[in-house]
Amino acid sequence: MTFSIVACSEDGSELGVAVASKFLAVGAAVPAAEVGAGAIATQAMANLAYRPRGLAMLAAGGEAHDVLTNLLVEDDGHEHRQAGVVDARGGAATFTGSACLPWAGGSSGVTRGGSAYAIQGNILTGPEVVEAVETSWRGSDAARPFRHRLLDALLAGDRAGGDSRGRQSASLLVVTPGGGYGGGSDVLVDLRVDDHPDPVPELVRLLGIRDLLFERPDPAACLPLEGDVADEVRRRLTTLGHTDFYLTTALEGWAGIENLEERMVPGRIDPLVLDHLRALTGDGTPGGQA
């Protein structure tokens, strides 16, 4: 009823799971990941205890293959299970029980660049789904953000056939040290489409919104908030009712309403923030009628 990819970035700094299914809110059941430990997908007749138990073993230094083996040995119903495990040190393993409904199977390995991955699926249209996910992952550009590569691979499997029963939900979970909102957690991305006729493209759309709102900009790429730029920003903010005497105060007030506070840089403005401001107030060009 589900297909997923569990992976670790080439440098080991990011771990993630992307999953899709003809099942309500698959993101609430399948994925788990922890910085410094690894990532897990549990599916088919999913045993949700695999998630905390597996992460604990991975955090204690267990390798993906050994952790998966231990989870299965402890579980009398393991022939009904399917699972993928990746450890933070570059190991990967996948398992498909003999009682999983066809088509069911998986693949695991390490790319040339050193990214460990485990791909698995059950009740699929055929092996071409897992093959499409693997081909996408192995051929992906390591310079492309890890989270986008995971969704690229999931979308490839979805368009190759996906779940033979149809489509309903999808999820993306990615962790990296200090990657969460305000740096207060390690959860870089936790997006879920719980009930949708075409959930994977919808998840791609949500990731684009997430990147706009929460990705932290490079200060060096931001524009100094002075001269013509400052005049334009003040004019456009005034149009929106933000008229504080101090421009930075007005900008921060507007950014908070738009959920763009993660993109604020003292004394500067992120070009994406400026583009968003322009889109809301005028023709989208510097100096245009606001």
N, C-alpha and C positions, 0 to 999 in steps of 0.2 A: 504493500500500500504506500510505499515511500521510497525515495532515493535521496542520497546525501553524499556530500564530500566533506571529509575531515582533513585538515591540513595544517602544516606549520610553515611559516615563511622561511626563506633561504637562510636568513641570519638568526633564526630561532626567536625573534622578538615578538612575533605575532602568531597566534593560534586561532583557528576558527572552524566553524561548521556552517555549511549551507545545506538546506533541506527543503524538499517539496513533497506534497502528498495529496491524495484524495482523502483527507482526514481533517476534521476541525482543529484549528490551532495547533498544528504540528510542532511549532516552536516551543510549546509548553511541555512537550513530552520528550523530544528526541535529543536536542543538543546540550552539551555541557563543555565548559573550558575553563582553565585556570592558569594564570601566568606562572611559569616555572614548573608546571606539572605536565599538562597536555590537554587534549581535547577528545571528546567521545560523542558518538552517535549511537543511540540504542533504538531499535525499530523492529518491524514485524510485530510479533506479540511482545511489545517493548517491556523490558524489565527496568523500570525507572530507578531501581536501586543500583543499577550499574553506574549511574552518574556519580553520586557521592562516593560510593565504594571505589570505583575506578580512579577518580581524581585523587583520592587519598593515597592509593597505591602508587600512582604516578608521582605525586608530590614527595613520597618517601624514596623516590629514586627508581621505581620499577620501570622496566622497559615495556613498550607497547605490546609486544607479543606475549610476554609473561603476564602482564596485567589482564589482557583479554583471556588468556588461558585460565587464569585463576577465577575470573568472573564466571566463566562457563562451567568450571568444575564445581563451583559452589551452587549452581543453579540446576535443579532437576529438570526444568523445562527448557534447557538451552537449545534443544533441537527446533524449538519454535521461535528462537530469537535470531536477530541479525544485529551485528554491531561493528563499528569501526573505531579504532583507537590510534592516536598519534601521540608520541611523547615529545617533550620539549627538547630532547637531544637528537631528534631526527629519525626515530624509529616509527614504524607503522605496521598495523595489522588489521585484517578484516575477517569476519566470520559470517557464514550463512548456514543456519541449521537445516537439516534434511526435511523438516516438516514445514518450512516456509513455502508459501504458495507461489507458483511459477508466474512469470519468469522471475527467478531470484538468483542473485550472484553478486560478486564483487571483485575488486582488484585493489592492490596496494603496492606502494613502491616509493622510490625517491627520484626526483627529477635530476637532470644533469647539474642544475644549479644547487642542488642539495635540499629541495623542498620535499619533505615526507608527506604522503597522502594516503588516505584510505577511502575508497568509493564503494558503495553498496546500495542495492535496491531490491525490492520484492514486489510482486504483482505488477511487473513492468510489461510494456509492450514487447520487449525482447532484450537481448544482450546489447543491442545497439545503443541503448540508453547509457549504460555504464561506459561503453566504449567512447561515446561522444563526450561524456564528462571527462574521462581520462585524457582523450586527445586534446581537448581544450586546455586542461590544466598543464599537461606536459609541454604544450606549445605556447603557453602564455609568456608574456614579456615580464621579467622580474622587476622592471622599472615601473610597471603599472601597479597602482595600489593593491595590496593583498586582498582587501575586501572586495574590490571590483573584479579581480581575477576569480574569486570564489563564485561570485554571481554570474560571471561569464560562463563558467563551467556548468553551473546549475542550469542556466538558460539553454546551453547546448544540449544537455540531457533532456530537458523539457521539450525542446523542439524536435528532438529525435524520437519522441513518443511518450516518454515519461510514464506515469502511473496509468496502467491499462484501463482503470475505472474512471479516469477523468482527472480534473484539477480542482483543488479547493483552497489549500493553504501553503505558505512557504515562510521560511525564516532564515535570518543571517545573524550569527553570533561571532564576534571577533574580540579577543582580549589582547592587551599589550600593556606593559608597565606604565601606570599613570595616564592611560589613554581615555579615561572617563571624563564626564563633564566636570570642568574645573580642576581636573587632575586628581579628584578625590576617590577614584576607583580605577580598576584596570579594564573596565568594559568599554572598549572603543565603539562597538556597534552592537546593538541588540534590537533588531527590527523584525516585526512579525506581521504577516498578512494572514489573518485568521480564517476568513471566509470570503472568497473572491472567485469569479469565473476564470480568471487568468492571473493567478497569484504571483508568478515569477516576474513577469514584466512590471507588475505593480510594485514588487519589492525593489526592482531596479529604480523605479520612479522615487520611491521613498528614500533610497540611499542617496539619490541626487539632492533631495531636500535636506537630508541629514548633513551632507558635505557642505552645503551652503551655510547652514545654521551653526554647525559645531566644529568644523575643521579650523584649526588654529593657523593663522597666516604667518608667513615669513615676514618679520618686520622690515627686512631690507627691500621687499617687493611692494611695500605700502607707500602711499604718496604722502609727502609732508602736508600737514593741514595748515597751509599758508597760501598767501597770494590768491591767484585766480581759483585754485581748488577750494580754499577756505570760503571765498565769496560765493562760489556756486553751492557748496554744502549748506551755508547759512541760508541762502535764498530758498533752496529746496526744503530745508527743515521748517522755515517760516511758513511755507505753503501748507505744510502738514500740521501747523499749530505749535511747533517747538521753538519758542522765542526767547529762551534763556539768554541772558547777557553773555555768558561764557559759552563759546561755541562747543567746547568739549562736553559741557554739561548738557546742552541741547542734543548733541549727537548721541551721547550715552543714554539719555532718556528715550529717544526714538529707537535706538538699537535694542534696548530692553524690551520695548513693546513688540518689536519684530523678532525677538529671540536671537539676536545677532551678537549678544554680549561676548561670546567666545572669540569673536573676530575683532574686538576692539584692541587697538595698539595706541598707547599714549602719544599724542602729538602727531599722529598719522591716521590715514584711512585706508583700509583694505580696498583694492580696486573692485572686488566683488561686492562689497558693501556699497560703494559708490554707484555701481551699476544697478543695484537693487533700489537705491534711493532715486536714481534717475528714472527707472521704470515706473516707480510709483507717482512721480511728479511731473513728468514731461515727455519730451521726445527721445530721451535716452542719449542725447549728445551734450557735451560740455557747452554751457552757455545757452542751451536751447530754452525755449519758452517753458516755464514751469507752471 
